[in-house]
Amino acid sequence: MPGFGLILRLAGAVARQRPRVVVLFATTSSFSFLVDWVLSEILRAFRVPVILYLHTVGFSALAKRGRGWRHAVRRLLGSAKATVILGESLAWDIEKFIDGPADVITNTLPELPPSTDVEVPLDARDTVIFLSNLIPGKGHDDFLAVAAKCLDAGIDAKFVLAGGASPSVAAEVNASIASSGWASNISYLGPVGTQDKWRLFATARAFVFTSTLCEASPLVLLEAAACGLPIAAYPTGALAPRLAAAGAALFVKAGNRDLLAGAIQEIFESPELSQQLSAKAQAIFAESFSHSAYATSWSRLLSRFGVQSSAQEKSG
């Protein structure tokens, strides 16, 4: 089994190398969590300091399953010398299991948007995009309903959904578009590759995020911010408070389609607002979510364990 092999490899590596610190990614899906717990016990036995790196929530829910699960959660989270979360708003899930406050290190993008010599002004664009896998909770049905509301209100725009879907969901989406009365203004592209994704961002007027799932740090929001794309969204995940505080997005109550349609209408009717959202989104991305910001945050944390990162070596 893959998990058993990982346990053996870690035990062997720790016994040979005795590292100063180990960064352990921990998850909350049942089997993966149990593997992570065993790994933490091995590191505890070898007295190796652990930095837990959490990209999700759900530890409190696991602990409520019963005494054994609660013990495992307490042992795993209690094994850490430092715990890294993606945003302050996620601390509630782990704070009763850890000793002291968590460290917040915001996420970054694995790949930055390509630069382009052709800049299309925001007020010259007419496309509103939704980019996500079409699964329950991601909100593609909300996007379709909001698109119809905007078009009924007279907004001259094209609404585009992109993302993977099962054949049955894709058929439902296309049927919904056909029956909306706005088939010439709403389209579903299906899954898109990396180049097509960046092209969509570069030519859109607004990005809509309608997920109501418990998402820690949706990368698609960072991608939109990095591209300077005005965002209208439900306040889901750890990114929402940061973007809202920076004035970099328009957030409305999750599930309120009327308010979301109104936010999109504001973006289309106010070039000044669009430019402000665009500039502030790019500014907060550079300040808090860029590769350099990410590297600096990790360098500071690792230095507490006497580890000098490559970023520190270059600056030194």
N, C-alpha and C positions, 0 to 999 in steps of 0.2 A: 504494500500500500504506500502511496506517495507520502502520507503523513509520517508513517513509521520510518521511511528512508530519511526524511528530513530530520527527525529526532536523532537518528544514529549519526548523521553527518554533523549536526551541531555538537553533539557530545564529543565526537572525535576532534573537531576543530578547536573546541574550547580546551580540551585536555592538552592539545599540542601547543596552542598559541597563547593561552591565558590573556585575552584582550583586556584593555583598560576599561572598555565599555562596549556594550552591544545594543544596537537599535533594533527593537523587536516590533514589527507590525502586528497588531492584534485586531482581530475581526470578531463579529458577533454571530455569524452563521454557525450553527451548532457544532458540526464536525471540526471546522477550522478553529473555532474557539477552543475546543478541547485540545487540539494539537498545540495551539499557542500556550495554553496553560501548562502542558507537559514541558514545552520548551523553557518556559519561565522557571519551572521547578529545577530543570537541569542547570540553568544559569545560577539559580539560587544556591544549589549544592556546590558549585564551583566558586561561589562568592564573586561572581562577575557582576558589576553594576549594570543595570538595565535602564535604557530609555524606551518607554513604551510610546509608540507612534500610532495614534488612533485616527482613522479616516471615517469613522462611522459612529453611530449611537446604537444603543440596545443592550448595554451591560446591565442597567437596572432591570430591564425586562427579563433578561436571563436569570438574574438573581431571584426573581419572583417565582421561578419555576419550582423551587423546592430547596431543601437544605443542602443537598449535594451541589447544586448549581450555585447557590449563594456562597458556599465555601470556595468553590473554584474561582468565582469572580473576585472574591476578596483576596485570595492567594495571588491571582494573576496581577490585579491592579496594585495590590500591596507590595509586590515584588520590585516595583519600579523606584529608582532613585530620581527619575524625572518622568513626567507624562506630558506628551505633546498632543494638543488638540488643534483643530483648524480654525476655531473661533470661540470667543468668549461665551456665546450663546449655547455652546455644547457642554459646558462644564457641569450642568445640572445632572447629567447622566452618570458621572463618575465621582463627583466631589465627596460623597460619603464613603467611598472605597479607597481613597488615596490620602497620603499624608502631605498636607500643604496644598497650595494652589497649583493648577496645571500651567504649563508653558504654552502660550499660543503662538504657533508658527503657521501663518496662512499659506495656502497652497499656491502653486505656480503652474504655468502651462508647460507641458513637455515640448511643445513646438510653438514658436511665436508666429504671428501672421506675417506673410511675406510682404516686403515693401513693394510699392507699385509706382510707376511714373505717371499713371493716369488717375487723377483724383476727381471723383464725381461729387459735386457739392451735395450736401444732405437734402437741400430743398429741391434738388433736381431728380431725386430718387422717388420711386413710387411703390416700393415693395416692402411688405411687412412679413417677417419670417418666423417660423417655428421650427426648431431643430432638436429632435429627440427621437428615441425609439418610441413607437406608438404602443405603449403598454398601459394598463390601468394605473391611474394616479399621475401620469405625466401630463395629462390635460389637453390632449389633441382635440377632444370633444368640446372643451371650453374654447379653444382657439377657433374652431369652426363656427361656434355660436357667436363669438365676439366679432369674427370677420363679417358675418351677416349683419350684425348690429351696426358696424361701422359703415358698411356699404349702404344699408338702408338709410343711414343718417346723411348720406351724400359724400362721404370721403372717397375721393378718386384714387383708388389704390388697388394693388394686386396683393393677395394673401397667399403665401406659399408654405406648405408643410413639407419637411424633409426628414427622413429617418426610416429605419427599418421597421417592418410590421409583418405579422403573420398574414398569410393569404386571406383569411377571413376578415381580419381587421382592415386590411387594405381595401377589400371589397366594400366593407361598411363605410369607410371614409369616402371612397369614390361615389358610392350611392348617395351619401349625405350631401356631397358637393353637387351632384347632379340634381338633387331635389331642392336645393337651397334657392334656386332662381338666380344664382350668381356664378354659374359654372365658368363664365368667361373671366371671372376675377379671382377665383379661388382654385388652386391646383395642388395636387399631391405629387411630389417628385420621386418618392421612394427613397431608399438609402443613397447617400451621396459620398463620394470620395473626398480626400483631403483638399485637393485643388478646387473642386466644385464648392466645398464648404466655405473656403476663404473667399471665393468669388461671390457667393451669396451674401456674406457679411459685407464685402466691399461695395456692393451695389444696393444695399437695403436702406430703407428710411428708418426702420425701427425693428427691434427684436422683442419678441413676446415670450415670456417664460411662465408657464401655467402649471407647473408641477405642484402637487400637494403631498408628495411622498416625503419621508423623513430623510432628506438629502443633506449631507454635511457641507460639501463644497462643490456645487455643480460646475464642472469645468466650462460648460457652454456659456455660463454667465461671464466667466473670466475672458473667454474668447471674444464675446461681444464687447466687453469693456476695453480690451486691448485694441480692438478695431475702432473704438470711438463711436460705437453704435448706440443711439438712444434706446433705453430699455424700459419696457412696461411689464410689470411682473407681479406675481404673488410673492409674499415675503417668506420664501422657503429656504431653510438652511442657514449656515453660519455666515455666508457672504452678505445676506440682506442687510444686517445692521451696519456693516462697514460701508456698503454702497449707499444706503440711505443717509448715514451721517455725513457722507461726502457730497450729498446732493447729486449722485451719479446715476440715479434711476428713479422711475416713478413706481412706487409700490402701492398696491391696493389690497383690501382684505381678500384673503384666499377664497375663491369661489364666487366672488362678486363680479359677474360678467359685465354688468352695466358700468361699474366703476372702471373696469379694465378697458372697455370700449371708449370711455371718456378720456382715459389717459392717452390712448392712441390718437384720439381726435386732437388732444392738446398738442401732441408732437407734430401733427400735420398742420395745424393752424398757426403754430407759433415758431417761426424760424429761429427766433432768439432762444426759446426754450430748448429746441433741438441742438443748437450750437453749445449751449451751456451744459446740457447732459453729455454731449460728445466730449467736450474738453475735460469735464470733471471725471468722466469714466476713464479716460486715458491717463489723467493725472493720478488718480487713486491706484490704477494698475501699476504705474511706474513706481509709485511710492511704496506700495504694500505687497504687490503680487508679482513683481518682475523677478527674473532669475537672480539679479544682484541682491534684491531685498531678501529673497529666500535663502541665498547662500550666507548672507550676513547674519541672519537669525540663527541658522544652524551653527555657524562658527562660534557665536557667543555661547550657545548652549554647550557645545562640545568642549569649549575651553574650561568649563567648570569641572570637567573630568580630566583635565590635563592633556587633551587631544587637540593638536593643531591641524586644522583643515587645510585643504589646498588653497582656499580663498585667503586664509590668514597667511600662508606661506608666500603667496604672490604679493600681498600687501606689505609683508615684512621685508 
